[in-house]
Amino acid sequence: MNKQDKLKVSLPWLAGLVLGLALTAEASAPPGRYTITTDTVFDTVTGLTWQRNISATQYTWANATTYCQNLSLGGAVWRLPTIKELQTVVDIRASNPAIDLTAFPAAPAAGFWSSTQGVDPGAPAANAWLVNFANGSTPALLLTNTARVRCVR
């Protein structure tokens, strides 16, 4: 087989690989993982129900906590999720945002507050964990800074 014949064989394989990689860039959860309504997303794995559509407003940690407590979707009691709960909706197969966009449409690639505080030993009450949905990382943020919020019940 000469070089031109090898190239002809390689190109379809390479095109398939590139197409396959492009298709996996927009990952979604396995079928049946989420039960989606207009306002909520029920996670069948964790048993948690999530606020589906979020406010465009960014909140300090205290205001994010109050926002969730005052949220009225379906008459349920909502709260700010723990860091472990918030990490369960990260889709590591996706990025910018690292979340299932079918379940959570128009989700920004931004930081979202968790209720988990005390990550800095030098100032245990001054910080809280958040999930950065650009890539799924979990940095700490001063409670007085602002971030997005997605409530859970």
MOVENLIN-V90477 format. One record per pair of residues at least 24 apart in sequence whose ideal C-beta (glycine too) atoms are under 10 Angstrom apart, sorted by the first residue. I is the first residue (numbers start at 1). J is the second residue. If there is no record, write none. Layout:
BEGIN
i: <I/I>
j: <J/J>
END
This chain:
BEGIN
i: <24/24/25/25/25/25/26/26/26/26/26/26/26/27/27/27/27/27/27/27/27/27/28/28/28/28/28/28/28/28/29/29/29/29/29/29/29/29/30/33/33/34/34/34/34/34/35/36/36/36/36/36/37/37/38/39/39/39/40/40/40/40/40/40/40/41/41/41/41/41/41/41/42/42/43/43/43/43/43/45/46/46/46/46/46/48/48/48/48/48/48/48/49/49/49/49/49/49/49/50/50/50/50/50/50/50/50/50/50/50/50/51/51/51/51/51/51/51/51/52/52/52/52/52/52/53/53/53/53/53/54/54/54/54/54/54/54/54/54/54/55/55/55/55/56/56/56/57/57/57/58/58/58/58/58/58/58/58/58/59/59/59/59/59/59/60/60/60/60/60/60/60/60/61/61/61/61/61/61/61/61/61/61/61/61/61/61/61/61/62/62/62/63/63/63/64/64/64/64/64/64/64/64/64/64/64/64/64/65/65/65/65/65/65/67/67/67/68/68/68/68/68/68/68/69/70/71/71/71/73/73/74/76/76/77/77/78/78/78/78/79/79/79/79/80/80/80/80/80/80/80/80/80/80/81/81/81/81/81/81/81/81/81/81/81/82/82/82/82/82/83/83/83/83/83/83/83/83/83/83/83/83/84/84/84/84/85/85/85/85/85/86/86/86/86/86/86/86/86/86/86/86/86/87/87/87/87/87/88/88/89/89/89/89/89/90/90/90/90/90/90/90/91/91/92/92/94/94/94/95/95/95/95/96/96/96/97/97/97/97/97/98/98/98/98/98/98/98/99/99/99/99/104/104/107/107/107/108/108/108/109/109/109/110/110/110/111/111/111/111/111/111/111/111/112/112/112/112/113/113/113/113/113/113/113/113/114/114/114/114/114/114/115/116/117>
j: <93/94/93/94/95/96/91/93/94/95/100/101/102/91/92/93/94/95/98/99/100/101/91/93/94/99/100/101/102/103/89/91/93/94/99/100/102/103/100/100/103/89/100/102/103/104/103/100/102/103/104/105/73/74/73/71/73/74/73/74/76/78/151/152/153/89/100/102/103/104/150/152/103/153/85/88/89/103/152/88/84/85/88/89/152/81/85/86/88/89/152/153/73/74/76/78/151/152/153/78/81/85/86/88/89/103/104/150/151/152/153/78/81/104/149/150/151/152/153/103/104/105/106/107/150/104/105/106/107/150/104/106/107/108/110/112/148/149/150/151/148/149/150/151/106/108/148/146/148/149/110/111/112/113/145/146/147/148/149/113/145/146/147/148/149/113/141/142/143/144/145/146/147/113/114/115/117/126/127/128/130/141/142/143/144/145/146/147/149/113/143/144/113/146/149/112/113/114/115/128/130/143/146/147/148/149/150/151/113/115/128/143/149/151/113/149/151/113/115/149/150/151/152/153/151/151/149/151/153/151/153/153/151/153/151/153/150/151/152/153/115/151/152/153/112/113/114/115/116/128/149/150/151/152/112/113/114/115/116/131/149/150/151/152/153/114/115/116/129/152/113/114/115/116/117/119/128/129/130/131/138/140/114/116/129/138/114/115/116/131/152/112/113/114/115/116/129/130/131/133/138/150/152/114/129/131/136/138/131/152/131/133/136/150/152/131/132/133/135/136/137/138/133/136/135/136/133/135/136/133/134/135/136/133/134/135/132/133/134/135/136/131/132/133/134/135/136/137/131/133/136/150/133/150/133/148/150/133/134/148/133/134/135/134/147/148/137/138/139/141/145/146/147/148/147/148/149/150/141/143/145/146/147/148/149/150/138/141/147/149/150/152/152/140/143>
END
